Amino acid sequence: MTTQNAIEARNVVKAFGQGDSTVRALDDVSVEIRQGEFFTLLGPSGCGKTTLLRLIAGFEMPTDGVIMLDGQDITYLPPNKRPVNTVFQSYALFPHLTVAQNISFGLEMLGKPRAEIAATTERMLALVKLEAMAGRKTSQLSGGQQQRVALARALAPKPKVLLLDEPLSALDLKLRQAMQIELKRLQTETGITFVFVTHDQEEALTMSDRIGVMSAGKLQQVGSAKEIYTRPVNRFVASFIGETNFLAAEAQGNKARLSTGETVDLERPANGKVTLTVRPEQIRLADHGEAGNLAATVTNLVYFGTDTHVHLALADGTEMVLRQQSPASGDSGIALGEKVGLRLAPGAAQVVGE
């Protein structure tokens, strides 16, 4: 039996302005978000990801298209009639109320029985590990603690879908990384569908069951983190998710000839002029002049602690970067200007569209 989608957008268009000044924030977007999954909308500022989230929440109405929730058309349903809650960048907590009062506020507005409110609030406090701070004012909490309160408040009414609009952006790096793990834990424990918006690729890769990569109002690719990273459909996706190298080539079957005249193997056959993407960690240094290796010259070394990035130039000047683990001594043993060979891992060269 097919699992019903939690959210489905069908050919959604959202245009702002009129006439020549019309801007399409969303341009014929269709996507299916499954029940109980952590789905991330990823893309740069202005790509349309927050607009799509606002359409799901009911804060905006589409110019065209349909929004479905649990198989029901909610396109023009007001926000308060949708079983959806939203956590924003600014947590919008009530500073004069305690943590427990903030969490229970939504339940009180829904007219839930007092005993149910108390039990749910206690359960939410335990879920976000803030039992000891139930009586504290939210203005006395750290940024990470405030975010947990906002999550608990949004989860308390048991929404079918929780929408999260870049809720980690205001946190420092270490706290943001810790909260990524916490968010995934909360989603797994509650079983609620999470739709998360971010421009941060690390957040998307860390937490998501699936990712929808957006650019210029269009959905470029949907898939698991591994699918999108290892098999990007076009140049934008390849460059936005992680670091990569692009190589121009002429493909014939399972071989591709580079502009240097050297050839690389292709996992899937292709023909004609193509662009190849090769991830930096899929390249290793080898002997210069050895058959099957690409000839290159070391142009720069960048030490990142655990990793060292080796910048190189192929025989025709094409620039490449490989990433390798730094030795304990910190000395890579590689010299600037050194002639080296490059060996690509099997399946490393992937053909991408423009």
Secondary structure as GFF3:
##gff-version 3
##sequence-region A 1 354
A	DSSP	beta_strand	5	16	.	.	.	ID=ss1
A	DSSP	three_ten_helix	19	21	.	.	.	ID=ss2
A	DSSP	beta_strand	23	34	.	.	.	ID=ss3
A	DSSP	beta_strand	38	42	.	.	.	ID=ss4
A	DSSP	alpha_helix	49	57	.	.	.	ID=ss5
A	DSSP	beta_strand	64	69	.	.	.	ID=ss6
A	DSSP	beta_strand	72	73	.	.	.	ID=ss7
A	DSSP	three_ten_helix	79	81	.	.	.	ID=ss8
A	DSSP	beta_strand	84	87	.	.	.	ID=ss9
A	DSSP	alpha_helix	99	109	.	.	.	ID=ss10
A	DSSP	alpha_helix	114	127	.	.	.	ID=ss11
A	DSSP	three_ten_helix	131	133	.	.	.	ID=ss12
A	DSSP	three_ten_helix	138	140	.	.	.	ID=ss13
A	DSSP	alpha_helix	143	155	.	.	.	ID=ss14
A	DSSP	beta_strand	161	165	.	.	.	ID=ss15
A	DSSP	alpha_helix	173	190	.	.	.	ID=ss16
A	DSSP	beta_strand	193	198	.	.	.	ID=ss17
A	DSSP	alpha_helix	201	207	.	.	.	ID=ss18
A	DSSP	beta_strand	210	215	.	.	.	ID=ss19
A	DSSP	beta_strand	218	223	.	.	.	ID=ss20
A	DSSP	alpha_helix	225	230	.	.	.	ID=ss21
A	DSSP	alpha_helix	235	240	.	.	.	ID=ss22
A	DSSP	beta_strand	245	258	.	.	.	ID=ss23
A	DSSP	beta_strand	263	278	.	.	.	ID=ss24
A	DSSP	three_ten_helix	280	282	.	.	.	ID=ss25
A	DSSP	beta_strand	283	286	.	.	.	ID=ss26
A	DSSP	beta_strand	294	303	.	.	.	ID=ss27
A	DSSP	beta_strand	307	314	.	.	.	ID=ss28
A	DSSP	beta_strand	319	325	.	.	.	ID=ss29
A	DSSP	beta_strand	339	344	.	.	.	ID=ss30
A	DSSP	beta_strand	350	352	.	.	.	ID=ss31
###
